[in-house]
Amino acid sequence: MQTDRGQFTSRFGFIMAAAGSAVGLGNVWGFPTNTASNGGGAFLLMYLVLAFCLAYPALMAELVIGRHTQANMVTALKSVSRGPVMRQFGRFAGFYGIIVASLILSFYSIVAGWMLSFTLEPVAAGAGMASASEWLTNFGTERNLLFTAAFSLLTIWVISAGVEKGIEKWSSLLMPALLVILVLLIIYVLFQDGAMEGLKHYLVPDFSRITEPKLMISALGQAFFSLSLGVGTMLIYGSYVKKSENLPKLGAIVTAVDISIAFLAGLLILPAMFVAQKNGVSIYNETGALLSEDTLIFQTLPALFDTMGDAGLIIAFAFFTLMSIASLTSSISMLEVPVAYTVETHNLNRRTATWIIGLAILGISAIIVLNFESLFLFVVHLTTRYSQPLLGIAICVFAGWVMHRHKILEEVKQGLPEVEKTLFWKVWPVYVKFFCPTLILLTFIQSLRG
Ligand code: PHE
């Protein structure tokens, strides 16, 4: 079965796909709102440090294990382990990753569905369909179900086409489009009244907050979610990379792209909030804190677009198209995790496997939509706050303790013959063995206490 595994056909294709997975709602939504509510520039600084010092090494662990084993997470973790106990643990961690990836997809599709409906709203408003435009933006079970299903079908459609014709093709098309829309929106917003105040809030660090545990925990969680770590997406993407590619460099590029897009999204969202304020939209809540999370994206910004007249319709359309694209290039990477496992271990063809699994996950999304109050945040926290860090530790343990060091060296050497002379090789193996798991664990314990 190894012979018909997909493979990324070019370096650009891999970078777009992996960066596409990384760049998602976590960047264009999570990062700016986290920054706004955690002391602006102070959060930005901590995020940069943690992303490069903790998330990048963990990303490398996934890429190396994936490319070395040429397999899905379950098979991969099992095959690098020795002894029955470790193999069982590998299997368990692999399954846990697949389940978490699927659950993340189940809530992600709901939010992405909102992005789709908000993309259509300015079209409906422009066409004078007032009641349709209201229906599209009002929180309602029917709307949620319909758009979650629409988004899930898009995801299924891309993934059923495979690695080259699905993931690589669509990521390579959509990611540059995302960048163009983002930059155009930033330019537009920065010229509006009030933008500079937002920029100051974003870029000037409030150093008094930099050591707050809450800030660190949010920054670490943000970095792990944003780089799609722990759940096997990067592992499976790594398994589709050619042996001749230089993995440490690819990983660094993906990390840099992810961070840059998050940074750019901050340049859009925070100034936009203060422009909204100048236009009479309130951006602080009763306690004096900046509005964030869903209020920001679904109320403050649309209220801002409303104040901009006809231009507002175009800006709103562009903004939510951007959010939808970012969501799709991430959701396909989540669905690839269970699909790759099923195709590789159960001899099912890709199309059938994708439809069965995609529809099953859509079923979970529907259950969440129908029990939104009790389930939505529960699933979000269960997966991103608790499971992702634990799985991140497991991946570091597999790369640092379980897999033979010379095997890793051999693997990385194939695309980087002089690896032993690089800073990467001097630092990373020790790092991923001791520092990463310990620091993730400490932050995790801290977050449990908080
Ligand atoms: N990295 C994506 C984002 O920032 C989310 C994601 C998490 C994707 C886990 C895949 C796996 O939105």
Boltz pocket constraint, residues with backbone or C-beta under 6 A from the ligand:
constraints:
  - pocket:
      binder: B
      contacts: [[A, 21], [A, 22], [A, 23], [A, 24], [A, 25], [A, 26], [A, 27], [A, 104], [A, 224], [A, 225], [A, 226], [A, 227], [A, 228], [A, 229], [A, 231], [A, 233], [A, 326], [A, 330], [A, 331], [A, 333], [A, 334]]
      max_distance: 6.0
